[in-house]
Amino acid sequence: MVYQFSNSGTNMATTIASVHLLFLVIMTSGLPFPKAAGIETEKVALLKLKQGLLDPSHRLSSWVGDDYCKWRGVVCSNRTGHVIKLNLRSLEDDGIDGKFGGEISHSLLDLKYLNYLDLSMNNFEGAKIPKFIGSLERLRYLNLSAASFSGRIPPQLGNLSRLIYLDLKEYFDLNAYSDESSQNDLQWISGLYSLRHLNLEGANLSRASAYWLQAVSMLPSLSELHLSSCGLSLLPPSFPSSNLTSLSVLVLSNNGFNSTIPQWLFQLRNLVHLDLSLDKLGGSILDAFPNTTSLEKLKKMGSLCILKTLILSENDLNGEITELIDALSGCNDSSLEHLNLGFNKLGGVLPNSIGNLYNLQSLLLWDNSFVGSIPISIGNLSNLKELYLSNNQMSGTIPETLGQLSELVAVDVSENSWEGVLTESHLSNLKHLKELAIFKFSLLPDQTLVINISSEWIPPFKLKYLSLRSCQVGSLPDWFLKLDLELEQLDLVYLTQNHFSGSLPLWSSNVSTLNLRNNSFSGPIPWDIGERMPMLADLDLSLNFLTGTLPVSIGNLYGLMALHVSNNYLSGEIPELWELWDGVPNLLVHVDLSNNNLSGELPTSVGSLTALVFLLLSNNLLSGEFPSALQNCTYLRNLDLGGNRFSGNIPAWIGQTMPSFFILRLRSNLFNGSIPSQLCSLSSLHILDLAQNNLSGSIPSCLGNLSAMASGIEFFRYEYQLMVLTKGREDSYRNILYLVNSIDLSNNALSGGVPEGLTNLSFLGTLNLSINHLTGKIPDKIGSMQRLETLDLSRNQLSGPIPAGMASLTFLNHLNLSHNNLSGRIPTGNQLQALDDPSIYRDNPVLCGRPITAKCPGDEETPNRPGGDDQDEDEDGAEVEMKWFYMSMGTGFVVGFWGVCGSLLIKESWRHAYFRLVYDIKEWLLLVIQLNLARLQRKLNL
């Protein structure tokens, strides 16, 4: 009996030992632990979460069955089987419809062991961040960035004491984000004492502007801090850096601190990445270092030597960078990889020590005032991938050592004054080069850089972007045509001084932008350009000597957005280029065929260009009636048919189907009939030019309703070159064209009176109604057109007096009322005092008063009797006046001469500025003469 009991006890002990052993095996083998009944609550919690979420793309379709650990985005512990990670981040592959929305269920609180929660990149449509997230006490990772929440950050998040990673970057919904309702403080972060990564980019922290630095310094383990675009206005000038000993990444960009760089920043011993771009920082970079000794001390401490990224771009920093570069390069092993000081006011020369930054991968110094040449030591930067030195005042030669940078991907040294010769030695080892830009953008370029590369040379690189402007290249070299395979953009603008000539070359089939503007290419456009370059989106062949017809194959360029072939000698009819585009979505926005010899009617296929905004066909030989196909081009803003032979009536549908016109220019054609009143509905129209046609009837009084000229509607800025008749002459406008407001109806057969409604156009700058058959009076309210600069009513049959209110037109600088039947006294005062040319009022027989010779009744002076005392007194007075005249003239000469010349002799900077102005005027005159000669040669077909 005893034996049996003992045996039973032994079996029980063995069983217990076996269970323990099995438990240890499961715990250490990584096999899933069998779920306890209590864990079922986690499954229920997940299903409630799914029920509350909007899931238009069915990303949670896998959330079925019992094994929720295999559901998408759910991760369970291998040891306990509890849910520890929930990743519901929307990925790019999920698309727009793949973003979660709806409500985040409180059931998340049942996931007691959750330590990782990612709801970023979703669209919760302005819902508040749930406060209960602050009760998920085991969370170590929380990411709610770009999830379209709204309101303030709930302070309950400060209860997550175990949190290591917190990302709330741009957590808000842009449509719901409000400065008042979303201003955050930072008091709540004091409880996150385990935090290492904090990203609050874009959050409105204006309430914490005064103490943000003290708040983050309470986080002893913080290594990354991202506070860009947070509305912080204060960057403390001093702070004990010992409080942030673990900080390695600091991003404070786009806050507008409007201060100098504080000294404590570079004393952060572990700082690897510093970004202070777009912060309105002023002064010198060296302001961050009290003296040279402190700079050397920081270098010895290693604070500068471990820095990998320094971004101070888009500020107002000035001074030189020599000492900074010397200090950074003086480290035994400088770690600097990225240096961005672009868009500041830095100057001086680039020090030769820059070649000692051996680990440098990107050097961005563009848009500053650096002078001198590129240091020869640049060739030592064997890891350099990006070199941007554009828009400085650098000069000299480009060193051949540049060709040693075999890792170089992008080079932009544009807008400097380079000279010397660029040979294949500068490019031969740049096997990774993708982007190359060397240009000088100016009407009269002073670039003397000669590109002299053997035509047999084979480039080792495959460019994606090439821009060579105003360089002396000569005839187009063969190696240009070998820049193949990966070339996406080719920009050879403003090479007139190089006279690129010969037949038009074509490049590889994947080129998207081909710009050969302003050269001397001749011959026809290749007939198969559409087949050989099918990816073209922007084609500019303007200002050459091209002949022949437009190739039909251009119609195969379905991705074309801009077609510019103006100022050539193209002839023949415009083919049905777009007949295959009917019903096909297209992107063609800008078509410029002006200044050629094209003839015939406009093809009906132009109606297929439903995205067309600019259509410029001026100065050709086109004929026919107004193209009815344009009714389909409802986005058309600028239409220029001037200088052709179009005839018939101006259609009324323009005002109905094209309500957003900015410019309508139909001058110098054969249009007849009346001006349709429907044009009055073009509320955005700011230039209307119907001059030099055969239009008759009266001027529609409703033109006074053109809103853009009446109330000064603000236009978005656009650039487009147009000849506009203002101030009695035709001028070319481009950069400021959107500011020009003009109505020109001159040289027609219009009759009736000048509509009173036109005086409502208070923002109109030019009104030209000359050479018509207008009768009646000049409107009395003409003085209300306060912005009027040009008024031409000449060669009509206007009668009655000139309104006195015309004297209040303070902007008026060109006036012509000649050849009418105006009567009465010419008003005086204000601006009319300056307009004293008698020709303004010529051939108005019954006008009188200054500045014409005809005197008005009552102006006759009583003549003095001859001889006598009065005559003697007049002679004496005249003699005294002449003495004073000569004395004042001499005094004025001495003061004027020495006031100007003396200043130039004493003040060197003024002297240089004066002679620079004289030089610029001379260069401008030479340019005008050269352009006029070129135009004359074109007209004479030389």
ROTITOR-357475 format. One record per residue (C-alpha): residue in one letter; x, z, y. Coordinates in steps of 0.05 Angstrom, whole numbers, plus 5000, padded with zeros to 4 digits. Each point is the difference from the previous one (the first is absolute). Example, Ala and Ser with C-alpha at 12.3 -4.5 7.8 and 13.67 -1.06 7.14 Angstrom:
BEGIN
A524651564910;S502749875069;
END
This chain:
BEGIN
M500050005000;V505650185045;Y503549374979;Q494049575017;F499450325069;S507349895013;N499549274980;S494049915045;G503850305059;T505849544986;N495349395002;M497050235065;A506850095032;T502049304975;T493749705030;I501250335067;A507149765000;S497749294983;V495150005058;H505450235048;L504649474974;L494749465008;F498750235071;L507449955017;V500549314969;I494149755041;M502650325063;T506949704993;S498249324969;G496249725060;L493849884958;P493450095037;F497350694993;P492950044973;K495250095058;A496450665004;A492650005013;G501250265071;I503949375020;E493649604993;T498450245070;E505649555025;K496749404968;V493450185034;A503750095066;L503149314995;L493249684984;K496950345061;L505849745042;K498749304973;Q492650075015;G501350165074;L505049445011;L498149295020;D503849544953;P498249275017;S505549714956;H498750464941;R506950304999;L497250604963;S496849604944;S504850334951;W497050685015;V495850024937;G500850364934;D502850684984;D507549895009;Y500250055076;C507650064998;K500149244988;W495549855059;R503249595056;G503450455051;V499350634958;V506250354973;C499650614955;S505350514981;N503149854932;R500450754987;T493350265022;G495649385005;H497650195069;V499449485056;I506150075044;K500249345036;L494649565033;N502449345030;L494349615031;R504349625051;S497649305016;L505349484985;E501049325031;D498049674935;D493250355004;G498249595062;I495350205057;D494350144952;G504550444958;K499850575050;F496150634982;G494850275048;G494350484998;E500650764991;I505550424969;S496450504955;H501250755001;S500949944925;L507449895015;L500450765004;D498850034925;L506649654989;K503650675002;Y506849734980;L500149395046;N506849955035;Y499949275022;L494449665040;D500549305031;L493949705035;S504049555047;M498549295022;N492550074989;N494049945047;F495950635008;E496949705063;G501350565049;A498150594955;K503450675014;I505850224958;P496950504951;K501850715018;F499750224927;I506449614986;G503450605030;S497650414940;L503849584949;E505450534998;R504449674948;L500949355040;R507149785011;Y498649285021;L494449785048;N499349305028;L494049815044;S503449465041;A496149405026;A493750244965;S495449905061;F498050725010;S498450275069;G500150635041;R505250545001;I504650194943;P496750614968;P504350625010;Q498150214929;L505649544977;G504750545024;N498050424939;L503749524953;S506250444996;R502949624940;L499449325034;I506549615001;Y497649315023;L494649895053;D498449305026;L494449935052;K502749375032;E494549635038;Y494850384960;F494649825050;D495049445005;L501949565059;N492649895017;A498450745000;Y506550295028;S498850345066;D505150355044;E495350585015;S497450134930;S506549894964;Q505150405040;N503950424951;D504450615006;L505550214952;Q498750744992;W497649894929;I506649734973;S503350695004;G497350174931;L503349394967;Y506650344989;S501649584939;L499049345036;R505749494997;H496649365023;L495149975058;N497149355028;L494950045056;E501349315030;G494349785045;A496550675001;N498150255069;L504450615010;S499350045075;R497650734995;A506650174967;S504449635049;A502950645030;Y501850354935;W500649474945;L507450124991;Q499250754991;A494449884950;V503949544954;S506250445005;M496050534962;L500549564938;P506750204970;S500249474945;L497849415043;S504349394988;E495649425026;L495850015063;H496049405024;L496450115067;S499949305031;S494249805045;C497350715003;G499050065076;L505750515006;S502350005072;L505450534998;L506849954967;P503350685012;P506949935031;S502750594959;F498450314934;P503950404947;S501549454949;S501550544948;N492450054989;L499849294971;T506250024955;S496649604944;L497349445044;S502749324979;V494749525026;L497050065070;V495349475028;L497250135070;S498849295024;N494649765048;N498550675033;G502149855071;F504250625012;N502849725066;S506350424996;T507349944981;I502650094929;P500650754987;Q506650284976;W497250374940;L497949364964;F507049804980;Q501750714980;L495449964939;R505450034946;N496149654945;L496649465042;V500349324966;H494449625035;L498150065074;D494749575034;L498550105074;S497649305016;L494649865052;D500750705031;K501649825073;L506750344993;G504649905060;G507050145020;S506149884958;I500650114925;L506050435017;D495250495034;A499050284930;F507250225000;P502250475056;N507149725000;T505049624958;T502350644967;S493150134973;L499749294974;E506450114961;K497550674977;L493749704972;K504149484965;K504350534968;M493950394980;G497449384964;S493549985039;L501349285022;C503749784938;I494250084952;L495149645046;K497449364965;T494649765047;L499850065076;I494249675037;L499650075075;S496849335016;E494849855054;N501950545049;D503350015069;L506950224978;N505849765042;G507550045003;E505249784949;I500450154926;T507549984990;E501050754991;L494150054952;I502649424957;D507150295002;A497350674976;L495749704945;S505649554976;G505250555004;C497250354939;N504249984937;D494049724964;S494549785049;S493249974967;L496449615054;E496049424971;H494949835053;L501250025075;N494349775046;L501150075075;G495949385019;F495549935061;N503650495046;K504449925062;L506650124965;G506149635025;G507549924997;V503949654945;L499350114926;P506050404978;N504849754947;S498950654963;I493249744978;G503749654944;N501650684969;L492750144983;Y501349724930;N493250204971;L495949685056;Q494449554974;S496149865063;L502349975073;L494549905050;L502349985073;W495349475028;D496750025068;N505350415037;S505449835051;F506249974957;V505649555026;G506349704971;S500849684933;I498650214928;P505950424975;I504549664950;S499450634957;I492849814984;G503049654939;N501550684969;L492750174991;S499649724930;N493250324987;L496649745063;K493449654987;E496849975069;L503449845067;Y495549965061;L503649925067;S495049565037;N497850085072;N506350315028;Q505249755049;M505449874950;S504749415005;G506449724972;T501049714931;I496750204935;P505750254955;E501449644935;T500350684966;L492449975001;G500749534941;Q502950564958;L493350374997;S497849744933;E494050474996;L497249775067;V492649804996;A497849945074;V504049835063;D497049955070;V504849935058;S495149625045;E499350065076;N507450125013;S505249545031;W504349804942;E505549495006;G505349694956;V498949654934;L496050224940;T502749704937;E498750054925;S505150574999;H494750435035;L494949864945;S503749824937;N499650684965;L492950185022;K497049864932;H494050475011;L498249765070;K492549885009;E499050035076;L504549715055;A498349985074;I504749775055;F496349765062;K499550065074;F492949935026;S500149755072;L498249385039;L507349905018;P504050304942;D507250205013;Q501750044927;T506749664986;L500450164927;V502049394960;I497949954927;N505249584966;I498949974925;S502249454954;S494349564976;E502650074929;W499550765001;I495150304950;P496950655024;P500650584950;F493550305024;K492649824997;L496850165067;K492950225012;Y500649995076;L504649605046;S499749985076;L505349625039;R498249895073;S504449735055;C506149964957;Q504649405003;V498949704932;G500349265016;S496949534951;L496050324943;P505250174946;D498749874927;W500950734981;F493550155038;L496349594949;K503350404944;L496850655024;D494949924946;L495850344947;E498350665035;L499749765072;E493450225031;Q501249935074;L504349505038;D500350095075;L504349525041;V496650095067;Y503349825066;L505849594975;T499449475054;Q507250115021;N502149824929;H495949364998;F498050054927;S498549274987;G498649504946;S494049984954;L495950624988;P502750414941;L495750374950;W501850634963;S497950334935;S492950054975;N499450745013;V501549995075;S494250315038;T502449915072;L503549375025;N501750015074;L504149425026;R497350035070;N503949725060;N505149574967;S501549254998;F497349814932;S497249304998;G496449544953;P493650154963;I497750664969;P501349914925;W493749734968;D500550494941;I501250645040;G493650304972;E502349894928;R507350205009;M498550635041;P493250234976;M501050735020;L500549865074;A496050485043;D503349855068;L502649315018;D502949885069;L503249325015;S498550005075;L504649725054;N503749494959;F500049244999;L495849904938;T496249344992;G495149704952;T493450304977;L497850684975;P501150024924;V493650074960;S503650484953;I499650545054;G492950084975;N502850274934;L502850615036;Y494150464984;G503950625024;L501849715068;M498550465058;A503449645058;L501649265011;H504149835062;V502449285010;S499149955076;N504649635048;N502249444953;Y498549264996;L495050014943;S494949445001;G494149714962;E493650364982;I499650724976;P498549914925;E494750384962;L505050554986;W494950524980;E494749614963;L501650384936;W499450675036;D492449985006;G497450654969;V507150224984;P502350655034;N505649835048;L504350375049;L501849465051;V499650365067;H504349595048;V500449235005;D504249705057;L500549245001;S500649945075;N504649545039;N500449434950;N497249294997;L494550144949;S493849565006;G493149904971;E494750524988;L500950714976;P498850014924;T493650344976;S504150414951;V502250455057;G493250334990;S502850294935;L504850445039;T495350605004;A505650485020;L502649575057;V501450385065;F504649535040;L499049245002;L504649635048;L499449255004;S501649875073;N503849405027;N498849504945;L495849364996;L494250304961;S493049725013;G492850054978;E494750525017;F501050744998;P501650164926;S493550264970;A503850264939;L502750565043;Q493250354995;N502550294934;C506250315033;T496350625024;Y506450415010;L503049495049;R502650355062;N504349485035;L498349265002;D504349515040;L497849274998;G502949845069;G503549345016;N496449564949;R494449495001;F494250414973;S493349785028;G492650164997;N496550665017;I502950694993;P495650284944;A495650605013;W501550304931;I506850235025;G496750615032;Q496050144937;T504849914942;M506550215035;P498150625039;S507150295001;F503649445038;F505850225043;I502249325025;L496249345006;R504349455028;L497049305002;R503349735063;S502249275009;N495149684952;L493949555008;F494550514989;N493549885038;G493250315009;S498850705026;I503550664986;P495750344946;S497350675022;Q501350274930;L507350075020;C497750615040;S499250394935;L507649974987;S501050725020;S507550014983;L501749355035;H505650105052;I502349285010;L495049435009;D503349335018;L495449395003;A503749655056;Q501249245005;N493949764961;N493649645020;L495450615000;S493949995045;G494250445018;S500450695029;I504650584982;P496050494956;S498650625041;C500550414937;L507649914999;G499950645040;N498150364935;L506749864966;S501650724983;A507649944992;M500649745071;A494850465029;S501850684972;G507149904976;I499150094925;E506650224971;F502849474954;F504650134943;R506849705016;Y501449324973;E505249475014;Y498449275007;Q503049485047;L495249655048;M500649605064;V495350305053;L498949735070;T500950585047;K502350065073;G499849245007;R504849854944;E499849984924;D504050564968;S501450184928;Y497650684977;R501850344934;N501450744998;I494950195053;L494949464985;Y495050524977;L500050285071;V498249335033;N492749905022;S498449305025;I494349515011;D501949285016;L494449495008;S503749555048;N500049245003;N493149874971;A493449775030;L496650675005;S494750095053;G495650555029;G502650645030;V505350514981;P496050504958;E499350685032;G500950304930;L507349794998;T501450565049;N498550494944;L506649814967;S504050545033;F505849924951;L500649245009;G506949795023;T499149255010;L493849615021;N501049255010;L493849585016;S503649465040;I498649254999;N492650034984;H493549885040;L498250725014;T495650145060;G497250615035;K503750625024;I505750404972;P496650634970;D500050585049;K502150494945;I506449624985;G503750625026;S497950394939;M504749594955;Q505650505012;R504949724948;L499649285025;E506949705011;T498349265003;L493849705033;D499449245006;L493549715026;S503149385032;R497249305000;N492650184996;Q494349975050;L499550755014;S497350195068;G498650615042;P504950555021;I505650304959;P497550694978;A503550575037;G500650384934;M505349504978;A504950405042;S499350584951;L502949604941;T506650385001;F502849654939;L498749305027;N506449595007;H497549294992;L494049745038;N497649285011;L493549855037;S502149325027;H495749375002;N493250335008;N494950085056;L501250745015;S498650245070;G501150595046;R505850465012;I505150104945;P500050754981;T506250405014;G503150644976;N503050284936;Q502349484950;L497749405042;Q505250185052;A505449804949;L496449354981;D501749655065;D501149294975;P495449545040;S499449534940;I495650524966;Y494449815048;R501749265011;D494249505011;N494650505017;P498249695067;V496150595029;L504550574978;C503750365055;G504850575012;R506850164973;P503949734964;I497349315018;T500749725070;A492549935014;K497850575045;C493350344996;P495450065060;G502450555047;D507349944976;E502149565060;E505150355044;T499849965077;P506249615020;N504850325050;R500949655067;P506549625004;G505850295037;G499650655038;D502250714983;D496850004932;Q504549444978;D506250355026;E498050644964;D499049624936;E506949685006;D503350685013;G496350314943;A502049444954;E507350095019;V499850744986;E496549884934;M505449504979;K505550515016;W496550534958;F499049484946;Y507449834995;M502050745003;S495250194944;M502249404959;G507350215004;T498450724983;G495649774942;F505649564974;V505250555001;V495350514967;G497449504949;F506849724983;W503550674991;G493950324969;V500249504944;C507349784995;G502650705016;S495950304944;L502549474952;L507250145020;I499350764993;K495350064940;E503049644939;S493750064957;W495849685055;R505149455007;H499849844926;A492350025000;Y499749525060;F504749484970;R496550074933;L493449835036;V503249395032;Y502749794932;D493250084967;I496649595055;K505249454990;E498950014925;W492549985010;L500549395046;L504449644949;L494950154946;V494349735042;I503949365015;Q501849924926;L492750094978;N497549505051;L505249504980;A497950094927;R492749895018;L501949375040;Q504049734941;R494050114955;K495349645048;L504849425006;N500850004925;L507650045007;
END
